Amino acid sequence: MAALISIEEAKEHLRITHANEDVVLQLYIDAADIQIENYLNSSNPPKNAAVKAAALLLVGTMYENREAHTEKDLKNNPAVDSLLFPYRKGMGM
């Protein structure tokens, strides 16, 4: 499957203007794709605005919280769940 978002879209979302972190951003994009596939119970998720927005939010969370230990209490992002739930196989509305 092709990535849900491009590295350029991720960099624009995160306001990154250099290529120094392209490798780690691609890793986060790949991880977001896997997480979305798992959540949706589908190896071919739709490439619509809601799913792409969820992918951007996931990449942003991974980028901002890249350390193993953080002072923030990390929880699931309810916006990601709301964006993806209607497309979840066997669970949608």
PDB file of N, CA, C and O in Angstrom:
ATOM      1  N   MET A   1       0.840  -1.190   0.000  1.00  0.00           N
ATOM      2  CA  MET A   1       0.000   0.000   0.000  1.00  0.00           C
ATOM      3  C   MET A   1       0.876   1.240   0.000  1.00  0.00           C
ATOM      4  O   MET A   1       1.891   1.300   0.694  1.00  0.00           O
ATOM      5  N   ALA A   2       0.476   2.215  -0.777  1.00  0.00           N
ATOM      6  CA  ALA A   2       1.162   3.503  -0.764  1.00  0.00           C
ATOM      7  C   ALA A   2       0.808   4.245   0.519  1.00  0.00           C
ATOM      8  O   ALA A   2      -0.293   4.095   1.050  1.00  0.00           O
ATOM      9  N   ALA A   3       1.737   5.036   1.004  1.00  0.00           N
ATOM     10  CA  ALA A   3       1.525   5.789   2.243  1.00  0.00           C
ATOM     11  C   ALA A   3       0.291   6.686   2.123  1.00  0.00           C
ATOM     12  O   ALA A   3      -0.013   7.207   1.050  1.00  0.00           O
ATOM     13  N   LEU A   4      -0.403   6.852   3.231  1.00  0.00           N
ATOM     14  CA  LEU A   4      -1.586   7.708   3.259  1.00  0.00           C
ATOM     15  C   LEU A   4      -1.234   9.175   3.077  1.00  0.00           C
ATOM     16  O   LEU A   4      -1.998   9.942   2.492  1.00  0.00           O
ATOM     17  N   ILE A   5      -0.075   9.554   3.584  1.00  0.00           N
ATOM     18  CA  ILE A   5       0.397  10.934   3.427  1.00  0.00           C
ATOM     19  C   ILE A   5       1.843  10.907   2.924  1.00  0.00           C
ATOM     20  O   ILE A   5       2.570   9.934   3.125  1.00  0.00           O
ATOM     21  N   SER A   6       2.231  11.977   2.280  1.00  0.00           N
ATOM     22  CA  SER A   6       3.597  12.085   1.786  1.00  0.00           C
ATOM     23  C   SER A   6       4.475  12.751   2.848  1.00  0.00           C
ATOM     24  O   SER A   6       3.980  13.358   3.798  1.00  0.00           O
ATOM     25  N   ILE A   7       5.756  12.623   2.663  1.00  0.00           N
ATOM     26  CA  ILE A   7       6.681  13.282   3.590  1.00  0.00           C
ATOM     27  C   ILE A   7       6.516  14.799   3.496  1.00  0.00           C
ATOM     28  O   ILE A   7       6.676  15.508   4.489  1.00  0.00           O
ATOM     29  N   GLU A   8       6.194  15.292   2.299  1.00  0.00           N
ATOM     30  CA  GLU A   8       5.979  16.739   2.130  1.00  0.00           C
ATOM     31  C   GLU A   8       4.759  17.203   2.920  1.00  0.00           C
ATOM     32  O   GLU A   8       4.783  18.271   3.531  1.00  0.00           O
ATOM     33  N   GLU A   9       3.688  16.398   2.909  1.00  0.00           N
ATOM     34  CA  GLU A   9       2.493  16.752   3.686  1.00  0.00           C
ATOM     35  C   GLU A   9       2.798  16.735   5.176  1.00  0.00           C
ATOM     36  O   GLU A   9       2.340  17.608   5.913  1.00  0.00           O
ATOM     37  N   ALA A  10       3.564  15.753   5.623  1.00  0.00           N
ATOM     38  CA  ALA A  10       3.931  15.678   7.043  1.00  0.00           C
ATOM     39  C   ALA A  10       4.779  16.884   7.437  1.00  0.00           C
ATOM     40  O   ALA A  10       4.563  17.482   8.491  1.00  0.00           O
ATOM     41  N   LYS A  11       5.747  17.239   6.588  1.00  0.00           N
ATOM     42  CA  LYS A  11       6.608  18.380   6.904  1.00  0.00           C
ATOM     43  C   LYS A  11       5.813  19.684   6.939  1.00  0.00           C
ATOM     44  O   LYS A  11       6.060  20.538   7.790  1.00  0.00           O
ATOM     45  N   GLU A  12       4.866  19.841   6.023  1.00  0.00           N
ATOM     46  CA  GLU A  12       4.027  21.041   6.035  1.00  0.00           C
ATOM     47  C   GLU A  12       3.185  21.083   7.312  1.00  0.00           C
ATOM     48  O   GLU A  12       3.062  22.132   7.943  1.00  0.00           O
ATOM     49  N   HIS A  13       2.609  19.945   7.688  1.00  0.00           N
ATOM     50  CA  HIS A  13       1.796  19.863   8.910  1.00  0.00           C
ATOM     51  C   HIS A  13       2.619  20.224  10.149  1.00  0.00           C
ATOM     52  O   HIS A  13       2.135  20.908  11.051  1.00  0.00           O
ATOM     53  N   LEU A  14       3.858  19.759  10.177  1.00  0.00           N
ATOM     54  CA  LEU A  14       4.727  19.992  11.337  1.00  0.00           C
ATOM     55  C   LEU A  14       5.543  21.274  11.229  1.00  0.00           C
ATOM     56  O   LEU A  14       6.286  21.621  12.147  1.00  0.00           O
ATOM     57  N   ARG A  15       5.404  21.974  10.111  1.00  0.00           N
ATOM     58  CA  ARG A  15       6.141  23.223   9.849  1.00  0.00           C
ATOM     59  C   ARG A  15       7.658  22.992   9.866  1.00  0.00           C
ATOM     60  O   ARG A  15       8.415  23.779  10.434  1.00  0.00           O
ATOM     61  N   ILE A  16       8.078  21.902   9.233  1.00  0.00           N
ATOM     62  CA  ILE A  16       9.501  21.573   9.106  1.00  0.00           C
ATOM     63  C   ILE A  16       9.950  22.008   7.727  1.00  0.00           C
ATOM     64  O   ILE A  16       9.334  21.646   6.724  1.00  0.00           O
ATOM     65  N   THR A  17      11.024  22.784   7.673  1.00  0.00           N
ATOM     66  CA  THR A  17      11.487  23.326   6.399  1.00  0.00           C
ATOM     67  C   THR A  17      12.839  22.771   5.961  1.00  0.00           C
ATOM     68  O   THR A  17      13.419  23.263   4.992  1.00  0.00           O
ATOM     69  N   HIS A  18      13.339  21.782   6.640  1.00  0.00           N
ATOM     70  CA  HIS A  18      14.639  21.192   6.292  1.00  0.00           C
ATOM     71  C   HIS A  18      14.474  19.690   6.081  1.00  0.00           C
ATOM     72  O   HIS A  18      13.425  19.117   6.376  1.00  0.00           O
ATOM     73  N   ALA A  19      15.523  19.071   5.569  1.00  0.00           N
ATOM     74  CA  ALA A  19      15.477  17.637   5.282  1.00  0.00           C
ATOM     75  C   ALA A  19      16.178  16.804   6.351  1.00  0.00           C
ATOM     76  O   ALA A  19      16.300  15.588   6.204  1.00  0.00           O
ATOM     77  N   ASN A  20      16.639  17.444   7.419  1.00  0.00           N
ATOM     78  CA  ASN A  20      17.416  16.737   8.446  1.00  0.00           C
ATOM     79  C   ASN A  20      16.670  15.590   9.101  1.00  0.00           C
ATOM     80  O   ASN A  20      17.300  14.646   9.579  1.00  0.00           O
ATOM     81  N   GLU A  21      15.345  15.643   9.139  1.00  0.00           N
ATOM     82  CA  GLU A  21      14.577  14.625   9.859  1.00  0.00           C
ATOM     83  C   GLU A  21      13.697  13.794   8.929  1.00  0.00           C
ATOM     84  O   GLU A  21      12.740  13.162   9.376  1.00  0.00           O
ATOM     85  N   ASP A  22      14.019  13.794   7.644  1.00  0.00           N
ATOM     86  CA  ASP A  22      13.205  13.050   6.683  1.00  0.00           C
ATOM     87  C   ASP A  22      13.148  11.559   6.990  1.00  0.00           C
ATOM     88  O   ASP A  22      12.102  10.931   6.824  1.00  0.00           O
ATOM     89  N   VAL A  23      14.258  10.992   7.435  1.00  0.00           N
ATOM     90  CA  VAL A  23      14.285   9.557   7.721  1.00  0.00           C
ATOM     91  C   VAL A  23      13.335   9.222   8.869  1.00  0.00           C
ATOM     92  O   VAL A  23      12.550   8.279   8.770  1.00  0.00           O
ATOM     93  N   VAL A  24      13.404   9.982   9.945  1.00  0.00           N
ATOM     94  CA  VAL A  24      12.528   9.706  11.085  1.00  0.00           C
ATOM     95  C   VAL A  24      11.071  10.017  10.740  1.00  0.00           C
ATOM     96  O   VAL A  24      10.171   9.316  11.202  1.00  0.00           O
ATOM     97  N   LEU A  25      10.827  11.044   9.943  1.00  0.00           N
ATOM     98  CA  LEU A  25       9.449  11.338   9.533  1.00  0.00           C
ATOM     99  C   LEU A  25       8.871  10.202   8.696  1.00  0.00           C
ATOM    100  O   LEU A  25       7.702   9.850   8.851  1.00  0.00           O
ATOM    101  N   GLN A  26       9.682   9.627   7.812  1.00  0.00           N
ATOM    102  CA  GLN A  26       9.192   8.497   7.017  1.00  0.00           C
ATOM    103  C   GLN A  26       8.873   7.309   7.911  1.00  0.00           C
ATOM    104  O   GLN A  26       7.899   6.594   7.676  1.00  0.00           O
ATOM    105  N   LEU A  27       9.684   7.100   8.924  1.00  0.00           N
ATOM    106  CA  LEU A  27       9.408   6.031   9.892  1.00  0.00           C
ATOM    107  C   LEU A  27       8.058   6.267  10.580  1.00  0.00           C
ATOM    108  O   LEU A  27       7.267   5.336  10.728  1.00  0.00           O
ATOM    109  N   TYR A  28       7.797   7.506  10.997  1.00  0.00           N
ATOM    110  CA  TYR A  28       6.530   7.835  11.652  1.00  0.00           C
ATOM    111  C   TYR A  28       5.352   7.682  10.685  1.00  0.00           C
ATOM    112  O   TYR A  28       4.281   7.227  11.086  1.00  0.00           O
ATOM    113  N   ILE A  29       5.539   8.056   9.424  1.00  0.00           N
ATOM    114  CA  ILE A  29       4.488   7.890   8.418  1.00  0.00           C
ATOM    115  C   ILE A  29       4.164   6.407   8.244  1.00  0.00           C
ATOM    116  O   ILE A  29       2.998   6.015   8.208  1.00  0.00           O
ATOM    117  N   ASP A  30       5.205   5.594   8.137  1.00  0.00           N
ATOM    118  CA  ASP A  30       5.003   4.152   7.996  1.00  0.00           C
ATOM    119  C   ASP A  30       4.295   3.570   9.224  1.00  0.00           C
ATOM    120  O   ASP A  30       3.407   2.727   9.092  1.00  0.00           O
ATOM    121  N   ALA A  31       4.691   4.020  10.407  1.00  0.00           N
ATOM    122  CA  ALA A  31       4.061   3.541  11.643  1.00  0.00           C
ATOM    123  C   ALA A  31       2.598   3.987  11.718  1.00  0.00           C
ATOM    124  O   ALA A  31       1.741   3.216  12.151  1.00  0.00           O
ATOM    125  N   ALA A  32       2.307   5.216  11.304  1.00  0.00           N
ATOM    126  CA  ALA A  32       0.924   5.708  11.300  1.00  0.00           C
ATOM    127  C   ALA A  32       0.068   4.882  10.345  1.00  0.00           C
ATOM    128  O   ALA A  32      -1.073   4.549  10.664  1.00  0.00           O
ATOM    129  N   ASP A  33       0.615   4.548   9.171  1.00  0.00           N
ATOM    130  CA  ASP A  33      -0.113   3.709   8.218  1.00  0.00           C
ATOM    131  C   ASP A  33      -0.474   2.359   8.853  1.00  0.00           C
ATOM    132  O   ASP A  33      -1.606   1.890   8.737  1.00  0.00           O
ATOM    133  N   ILE A  34       0.500   1.750   9.520  1.00  0.00           N
ATOM    134  CA  ILE A  34       0.260   0.453  10.165  1.00  0.00           C
ATOM    135  C   ILE A  34      -0.789   0.587  11.263  1.00  0.00           C
ATOM    136  O   ILE A  34      -1.683  -0.251  11.379  1.00  0.00           O
ATOM    137  N   GLN A  35      -0.679   1.637  12.067  1.00  0.00           N
ATOM    138  CA  GLN A  35      -1.641   1.833  13.148  1.00  0.00           C
ATOM    139  C   GLN A  35      -3.054   2.024  12.589  1.00  0.00           C
ATOM    140  O   GLN A  35      -4.021   1.492  13.135  1.00  0.00           O
ATOM    141  N   ILE A  36      -3.163   2.775  11.512  1.00  0.00           N
ATOM    142  CA  ILE A  36      -4.479   3.007  10.899  1.00  0.00           C
ATOM    143  C   ILE A  36      -5.026   1.715  10.297  1.00  0.00           C
ATOM    144  O   ILE A  36      -6.205   1.406  10.464  1.00  0.00           O
ATOM    145  N   GLU A  37      -4.186   0.966   9.605  1.00  0.00           N
ATOM    146  CA  GLU A  37      -4.622  -0.323   9.057  1.00  0.00           C
ATOM    147  C   GLU A  37      -5.134  -1.245  10.165  1.00  0.00           C
ATOM    148  O   GLU A  37      -6.175  -1.887  10.020  1.00  0.00           O
ATOM    149  N   ASN A  38      -4.398  -1.301  11.260  1.00  0.00           N
ATOM    150  CA  ASN A  38      -4.808  -2.148  12.381  1.00  0.00           C
ATOM    151  C   ASN A  38      -6.122  -1.675  12.990  1.00  0.00           C
ATOM    152  O   ASN A  38      -7.001  -2.490  13.272  1.00  0.00           O
ATOM    153  N   TYR A  39      -6.265  -0.377  13.194  1.00  0.00           N
ATOM    154  CA  TYR A  39      -7.484   0.167  13.791  1.00  0.00           C
ATOM    155  C   TYR A  39      -8.695  -0.098  12.895  1.00  0.00           C
ATOM    156  O   TYR A  39      -9.773  -0.446  13.377  1.00  0.00           O
ATOM    157  N   LEU A  40      -8.500   0.071  11.575  1.00  0.00           N
ATOM    158  CA  LEU A  40      -9.601  -0.095  10.630  1.00  0.00           C
ATOM    159  C   LEU A  40      -9.862  -1.544  10.250  1.00  0.00           C
ATOM    160  O   LEU A  40     -10.844  -1.841   9.570  1.00  0.00           O
ATOM    161  N   ASN A  41      -8.990  -2.448  10.684  1.00  0.00           N
ATOM    162  CA  ASN A  41      -9.100  -3.851  10.289  1.00  0.00           C
ATOM    163  C   ASN A  41      -9.093  -3.994   8.770  1.00  0.00           C
ATOM    164  O   ASN A  41      -9.851  -4.780   8.201  1.00  0.00           O
ATOM    165  N   SER A  42      -8.215  -3.212   8.120  1.00  0.00           N
ATOM    166  CA  SER A  42      -8.171  -3.195   6.661  1.00  0.00           C
ATOM    167  C   SER A  42      -6.748  -2.930   6.192  1.00  0.00           C
ATOM    168  O   SER A  42      -6.069  -2.043   6.711  1.00  0.00           O
ATOM    169  N   SER A  43      -6.305  -3.697   5.217  1.00  0.00           N
ATOM    170  CA  SER A  43      -4.978  -3.447   4.649  1.00  0.00           C
ATOM    171  C   SER A  43      -5.039  -2.431   3.528  1.00  0.00           C
ATOM    172  O   SER A  43      -4.014  -2.112   2.925  1.00  0.00           O
ATOM    173  N   ASN A  44      -6.224  -1.918   3.239  1.00  0.00           N
ATOM    174  CA  ASN A  44      -6.389  -0.927   2.180  1.00  0.00           C
ATOM    175  C   ASN A  44      -7.352   0.172   2.641  1.00  0.00           C
ATOM    176  O   ASN A  44      -8.487   0.245   2.170  1.00  0.00           O
ATOM    177  N   PRO A  45      -6.890   1.033   3.571  1.00  0.00           N
ATOM    178  CA  PRO A  45      -7.789   2.070   4.084  1.00  0.00           C
ATOM    179  C   PRO A  45      -8.103   3.116   3.015  1.00  0.00           C
ATOM    180  O   PRO A  45      -7.303   3.328   2.103  1.00  0.00           O
ATOM    181  N   PRO A  46      -9.252   3.766   3.119  1.00  0.00           N
ATOM    182  CA  PRO A  46      -9.580   4.816   2.151  1.00  0.00           C
ATOM    183  C   PRO A  46      -8.610   5.982   2.285  1.00  0.00           C
ATOM    184  O   PRO A  46      -8.110   6.273   3.372  1.00  0.00           O
ATOM    185  N   LYS A  47      -8.356   6.637   1.170  1.00  0.00           N
ATOM    186  CA  LYS A  47      -7.458   7.805   1.190  1.00  0.00           C
ATOM    187  C   LYS A  47      -8.294   9.065   1.056  1.00  0.00           C
ATOM    188  O   LYS A  47      -8.178   9.810   0.083  1.00  0.00           O
ATOM    189  N   ASN A  48      -9.138   9.288   2.055  1.00  0.00           N
ATOM    190  CA  ASN A  48      -9.968  10.487   2.049  1.00  0.00           C
ATOM    191  C   ASN A  48      -9.440  11.487   3.078  1.00  0.00           C
ATOM    192  O   ASN A  48      -8.464  11.210   3.776  1.00  0.00           O
ATOM    193  N   ALA A  49     -10.075  12.622   3.167  1.00  0.00           N
ATOM    194  CA  ALA A  49      -9.598  13.697   4.042  1.00  0.00           C
ATOM    195  C   ALA A  49      -9.558  13.277   5.506  1.00  0.00           C
ATOM    196  O   ALA A  49      -8.624  13.641   6.220  1.00  0.00           O
ATOM    197  N   ALA A  50     -10.537  12.529   5.964  1.00  0.00           N
ATOM    198  CA  ALA A  50     -10.584  12.138   7.379  1.00  0.00           C
ATOM    199  C   ALA A  50      -9.431  11.208   7.729  1.00  0.00           C
ATOM    200  O   ALA A  50      -8.788  11.381   8.764  1.00  0.00           O
ATOM    201  N   VAL A  51      -9.166  10.232   6.882  1.00  0.00           N
ATOM    202  CA  VAL A  51      -8.093   9.265   7.160  1.00  0.00           C
ATOM    203  C   VAL A  51      -6.728   9.944   7.038  1.00  0.00           C
ATOM    204  O   VAL A  51      -5.826   9.667   7.828  1.00  0.00           O
ATOM    205  N   LYS A  52      -6.575  10.822   6.061  1.00  0.00           N
ATOM    206  CA  LYS A  52      -5.307  11.553   5.922  1.00  0.00           C
ATOM    207  C   LYS A  52      -5.075  12.475   7.123  1.00  0.00           C
ATOM    208  O   LYS A  52      -3.949  12.599   7.606  1.00  0.00           O
ATOM    209  N   ALA A  53      -6.145  13.122   7.605  1.00  0.00           N
ATOM    210  CA  ALA A  53      -6.023  13.981   8.786  1.00  0.00           C
ATOM    211  C   ALA A  53      -5.609  13.159  10.004  1.00  0.00           C
ATOM    212  O   ALA A  53      -4.781  13.600  10.801  1.00  0.00           O
ATOM    213  N   ALA A  54      -6.177  11.981  10.147  1.00  0.00           N
ATOM    214  CA  ALA A  54      -5.802  11.099  11.257  1.00  0.00           C
ATOM    215  C   ALA A  54      -4.326  10.715  11.156  1.00  0.00           C
ATOM    216  O   ALA A  54      -3.619  10.692  12.164  1.00  0.00           O
ATOM    217  N   ALA A  55      -3.866  10.417   9.953  1.00  0.00           N
ATOM    218  CA  ALA A  55      -2.451  10.075   9.758  1.00  0.00           C
ATOM    219  C   ALA A  55      -1.552  11.257  10.139  1.00  0.00           C
ATOM    220  O   ALA A  55      -0.520  11.065  10.783  1.00  0.00           O
ATOM    221  N   LEU A  56      -1.933  12.459   9.751  1.00  0.00           N
ATOM    222  CA  LEU A  56      -1.148  13.646  10.122  1.00  0.00           C
ATOM    223  C   LEU A  56      -1.106  13.831  11.636  1.00  0.00           C
ATOM    224  O   LEU A  56      -0.060  14.158  12.196  1.00  0.00           O
ATOM    225  N   LEU A  57      -2.244  13.622  12.297  1.00  0.00           N
ATOM    226  CA  LEU A  57      -2.277  13.750  13.756  1.00  0.00           C
ATOM    227  C   LEU A  57      -1.384  12.712  14.421  1.00  0.00           C
ATOM    228  O   LEU A  57      -0.681  13.023  15.383  1.00  0.00           O
ATOM    229  N   LEU A  58      -1.407  11.480  13.913  1.00  0.00           N
ATOM    230  CA  LEU A  58      -0.559  10.426  14.481  1.00  0.00           C
ATOM    231  C   LEU A  58       0.916  10.743  14.280  1.00  0.00           C
ATOM    232  O   LEU A  58       1.712  10.583  15.205  1.00  0.00           O
ATOM    233  N   VAL A  59       1.287  11.187  13.095  1.00  0.00           N
ATOM    234  CA  VAL A  59       2.684  11.548  12.829  1.00  0.00           C
ATOM    235  C   VAL A  59       3.102  12.698  13.741  1.00  0.00           C
ATOM    236  O   VAL A  59       4.205  12.689  14.287  1.00  0.00           O
ATOM    237  N   GLY A  60       2.226  13.683  13.907  1.00  0.00           N
ATOM    238  CA  GLY A  60       2.524  14.807  14.783  1.00  0.00           C
ATOM    239  C   GLY A  60       2.739  14.376  16.220  1.00  0.00           C
ATOM    240  O   GLY A  60       3.642  14.875  16.892  1.00  0.00           O
ATOM    241  N   THR A  61       1.920  13.456  16.693  1.00  0.00           N
ATOM    242  CA  THR A  61       2.069  12.946  18.058  1.00  0.00           C
ATOM    243  C   THR A  61       3.393  12.217  18.225  1.00  0.00           C
ATOM    244  O   THR A  61       4.094  12.413  19.218  1.00  0.00           O
ATOM    245  N   MET A  62       3.737  11.375  17.252  1.00  0.00           N
ATOM    246  CA  MET A  62       5.006  10.645  17.342  1.00  0.00           C
ATOM    247  C   MET A  62       6.198  11.600  17.277  1.00  0.00           C
ATOM    248  O   MET A  62       7.188  11.409  17.982  1.00  0.00           O
ATOM    249  N   TYR A  63       6.100  12.615  16.439  1.00  0.00           N
ATOM    250  CA  TYR A  63       7.196  13.575  16.291  1.00  0.00           C
ATOM    251  C   TYR A  63       7.387  14.390  17.575  1.00  0.00           C
ATOM    252  O   TYR A  63       8.513  14.584  18.033  1.00  0.00           O
ATOM    253  N   GLU A  64       6.300  14.854  18.138  1.00  0.00           N
ATOM    254  CA  GLU A  64       6.378  15.698  19.330  1.00  0.00           C
ATOM    255  C   GLU A  64       6.712  14.914  20.596  1.00  0.00           C
ATOM    256  O   GLU A  64       7.191  15.496  21.569  1.00  0.00           O
ATOM    257  N   ASN A  65       6.469  13.621  20.598  1.00  0.00           N
ATOM    258  CA  ASN A  65       6.687  12.792  21.783  1.00  0.00           C
ATOM    259  C   ASN A  65       7.635  11.644  21.455  1.00  0.00           C
ATOM    260  O   ASN A  65       7.341  10.485  21.747  1.00  0.00           O
ATOM    261  N   ARG A  66       8.758  11.967  20.854  1.00  0.00           N
ATOM    262  CA  ARG A  66       9.669  10.924  20.369  1.00  0.00           C
ATOM    263  C   ARG A  66      10.516  10.284  21.453  1.00  0.00           C
ATOM    264  O   ARG A  66      11.140   9.250  21.212  1.00  0.00           O
ATOM    265  N   GLU A  67      10.553  10.854  22.604  1.00  0.00           N
ATOM    266  CA  GLU A  67      11.336  10.276  23.693  1.00  0.00           C
ATOM    267  C   GLU A  67      10.550   9.178  24.398  1.00  0.00           C
ATOM    268  O   GLU A  67       9.320   9.213  24.434  1.00  0.00           O
ATOM    269  N   ALA A  68      11.253   8.215  24.952  1.00  0.00           N
ATOM    270  CA  ALA A  68      10.584   7.120  25.663  1.00  0.00           C
ATOM    271  C   ALA A  68       9.900   7.617  26.930  1.00  0.00           C
ATOM    272  O   ALA A  68       8.885   7.066  27.356  1.00  0.00           O
ATOM    273  N   HIS A  69      10.463   8.659  27.527  1.00  0.00           N
ATOM    274  CA  HIS A  69       9.890   9.209  28.754  1.00  0.00           C
ATOM    275  C   HIS A  69       9.493  10.647  28.491  1.00  0.00           C
ATOM    276  O   HIS A  69      10.261  11.423  27.923  1.00  0.00           O
ATOM    277  N   THR A  70       8.298  10.993  28.904  1.00  0.00           N
ATOM    278  CA  THR A  70       7.826  12.361  28.725  1.00  0.00           C
ATOM    279  C   THR A  70       7.061  12.788  29.968  1.00  0.00           C
ATOM    280  O   THR A  70       6.516  11.961  30.699  1.00  0.00           O
ATOM    281  N   GLU A  71       7.033  14.071  30.187  1.00  0.00           N
ATOM    282  CA  GLU A  71       6.302  14.594  31.337  1.00  0.00           C
ATOM    283  C   GLU A  71       4.795  14.616  31.073  1.00  0.00           C
ATOM    284  O   GLU A  71       3.992  14.654  32.005  1.00  0.00           O
ATOM    285  N   LYS A  72       4.422  14.592  29.784  1.00  0.00           N
ATOM    286  CA  LYS A  72       3.010  14.607  29.424  1.00  0.00           C
ATOM    287  C   LYS A  72       2.387  13.247  29.665  1.00  0.00           C
ATOM    288  O   LYS A  72       3.041  12.211  29.540  1.00  0.00           O
ATOM    289  N   ASP A  73       1.122  13.269  30.011  1.00  0.00           N
ATOM    290  CA  ASP A  73       0.358  12.042  30.136  1.00  0.00           C
ATOM    291  C   ASP A  73      -0.224  11.747  28.759  1.00  0.00           C
ATOM    292  O   ASP A  73      -1.216  12.356  28.358  1.00  0.00           O
ATOM    293  N   LEU A  74       0.395  10.809  28.028  1.00  0.00           N
ATOM    294  CA  LEU A  74      -0.042  10.516  26.675  1.00  0.00           C
ATOM    295  C   LEU A  74      -1.229   9.569  26.684  1.00  0.00           C
ATOM    296  O   LEU A  74      -1.216   8.529  27.343  1.00  0.00           O
ATOM    297  N   LYS A  75      -2.247   9.951  25.943  1.00  0.00           N
ATOM    298  CA  LYS A  75      -3.450   9.149  25.823  1.00  0.00           C
ATOM    299  C   LYS A  75      -3.807   9.070  24.350  1.00  0.00           C
ATOM    300  O   LYS A  75      -3.263   9.806  23.526  1.00  0.00           O
ATOM    301  N   ASN A  76      -4.719   8.179  24.030  1.00  0.00           N
ATOM    302  CA  ASN A  76      -5.214   8.141  22.659  1.00  0.00           C
ATOM    303  C   ASN A  76      -5.836   9.481  22.321  1.00  0.00           C
ATOM    304  O   ASN A  76      -6.492  10.104  23.156  1.00  0.00           O
ATOM    305  N   ASN A  77      -5.625   9.914  21.100  1.00  0.00           N
ATOM    306  CA  ASN A  77      -6.201  11.171  20.647  1.00  0.00           C
ATOM    307  C   ASN A  77      -7.640  10.902  20.211  1.00  0.00           C
ATOM    308  O   ASN A  77      -7.859  10.165  19.249  1.00  0.00           O
ATOM    309  N   PRO A  78      -8.620  11.481  20.894  1.00  0.00           N
ATOM    310  CA  PRO A  78     -10.012  11.218  20.521  1.00  0.00           C
ATOM    311  C   PRO A  78     -10.342  11.711  19.120  1.00  0.00           C
ATOM    312  O   PRO A  78     -11.258  11.182  18.490  1.00  0.00           O
ATOM    313  N   ALA A  79      -9.627  12.706  18.614  1.00  0.00           N
ATOM    314  CA  ALA A  79      -9.872  13.180  17.252  1.00  0.00           C
ATOM    315  C   ALA A  79      -9.515  12.093  16.243  1.00  0.00           C
ATOM    316  O   ALA A  79     -10.224  11.909  15.254  1.00  0.00           O
ATOM    317  N   VAL A  80      -8.421  11.373  16.487  1.00  0.00           N
ATOM    318  CA  VAL A  80      -8.030  10.279  15.592  1.00  0.00           C
ATOM    319  C   VAL A  80      -9.118   9.207  15.589  1.00  0.00           C
ATOM    320  O   VAL A  80      -9.521   8.731  14.528  1.00  0.00           O
ATOM    321  N   ASP A  81      -9.586   8.833  16.764  1.00  0.00           N
ATOM    322  CA  ASP A  81     -10.652   7.823  16.858  1.00  0.00           C
ATOM    323  C   ASP A  81     -11.917   8.292  16.125  1.00  0.00           C
ATOM    324  O   ASP A  81     -12.543   7.514  15.405  1.00  0.00           O
ATOM    325  N   SER A  82     -12.285   9.544  16.307  1.00  0.00           N
ATOM    326  CA  SER A  82     -13.490  10.083  15.659  1.00  0.00           C
ATOM    327  C   SER A  82     -13.353  10.115  14.141  1.00  0.00           C
ATOM    328  O   SER A  82     -14.311   9.840  13.419  1.00  0.00           O
ATOM    329  N   LEU A  83     -12.170  10.449  13.665  1.00  0.00           N
ATOM    330  CA  LEU A  83     -11.944  10.493  12.221  1.00  0.00           C
ATOM    331  C   LEU A  83     -11.972   9.105  11.588  1.00  0.00           C
ATOM    332  O   LEU A  83     -12.470   8.939  10.475  1.00  0.00           O
ATOM    333  N   LEU A  84     -11.445   8.120  12.289  1.00  0.00           N
ATOM    334  CA  LEU A  84     -11.299   6.779  11.720  1.00  0.00           C
ATOM    335  C   LEU A  84     -12.483   5.851  11.951  1.00  0.00           C
ATOM    336  O   LEU A  84     -12.735   4.967  11.132  1.00  0.00           O
ATOM    337  N   PHE A  85     -13.211   6.029  13.039  1.00  0.00           N
ATOM    338  CA  PHE A  85     -14.243   5.066  13.423  1.00  0.00           C
ATOM    339  C   PHE A  85     -15.255   4.758  12.311  1.00  0.00           C
ATOM    340  O   PHE A  85     -15.607   3.592  12.131  1.00  0.00           O
ATOM    341  N   PRO A  86     -15.729   5.743  11.569  1.00  0.00           N
ATOM    342  CA  PRO A  86     -16.726   5.418  10.531  1.00  0.00           C
ATOM    343  C   PRO A  86     -16.208   4.467   9.441  1.00  0.00           C
ATOM    344  O   PRO A  86     -17.003   3.864   8.721  1.00  0.00           O
ATOM    345  N   TYR A  87     -14.902   4.333   9.319  1.00  0.00           N
ATOM    346  CA  TYR A  87     -14.318   3.493   8.267  1.00  0.00           C
ATOM    347  C   TYR A  87     -13.829   2.146   8.789  1.00  0.00           C
ATOM    348  O   TYR A  87     -13.242   1.362   8.044  1.00  0.00           O
ATOM    349  N   ARG A  88     -14.070   1.885  10.052  1.00  0.00           N
ATOM    350  CA  ARG A  88     -13.606   0.644  10.671  1.00  0.00           C
ATOM    351  C   ARG A  88     -14.463  -0.517  10.181  1.00  0.00           C
ATOM    352  O   ARG A  88     -15.688  -0.497  10.308  1.00  0.00           O
ATOM    353  N   LYS A  89     -13.815  -1.509   9.629  1.00  0.00           N
ATOM    354  CA  LYS A  89     -14.553  -2.651   9.060  1.00  0.00           C
ATOM    355  C   LYS A  89     -15.314  -3.394  10.149  1.00  0.00           C
ATOM    356  O   LYS A  89     -14.763  -3.761  11.187  1.00  0.00           O
ATOM    357  N   GLY A  90     -16.587  -3.602   9.880  1.00  0.00           N
ATOM    358  CA  GLY A  90     -17.416  -4.326  10.812  1.00  0.00           C
ATOM    359  C   GLY A  90     -17.835  -3.523  12.023  1.00  0.00           C
ATOM    360  O   GLY A  90     -18.524  -4.045  12.900  1.00  0.00           O
ATOM    361  N   MET A  91     -17.424  -2.232  12.093  1.00  0.00           N
ATOM    362  CA  MET A  91     -17.717  -1.434  13.278  1.00  0.00           C
ATOM    363  C   MET A  91     -18.313  -0.075  12.909  1.00  0.00           C
ATOM    364  O   MET A  91     -18.806   0.631  13.789  1.00  0.00           O
ATOM    365  N   GLY A  92     -18.282   0.307  11.640  1.00  0.00           N
ATOM    366  CA  GLY A  92     -18.724   1.646  11.222  1.00  0.00           C
ATOM    367  C   GLY A  92     -20.215   1.852  11.393  1.00  0.00           C
ATOM    368  O   GLY A  92     -20.975   0.922  11.660  1.00  0.00           O
ATOM    369  N   MET A  93     -20.603   3.101  11.230  1.00  0.00           N
ATOM    370  CA  MET A  93     -22.017   3.452  11.404  1.00  0.00           C
ATOM    371  C   MET A  93     -22.767   3.278  10.103  1.00  0.00           C
ATOM    372  O   MET A  93     -23.971   3.525  10.047  1.00  0.00           O
TER     373      MET A  93
END
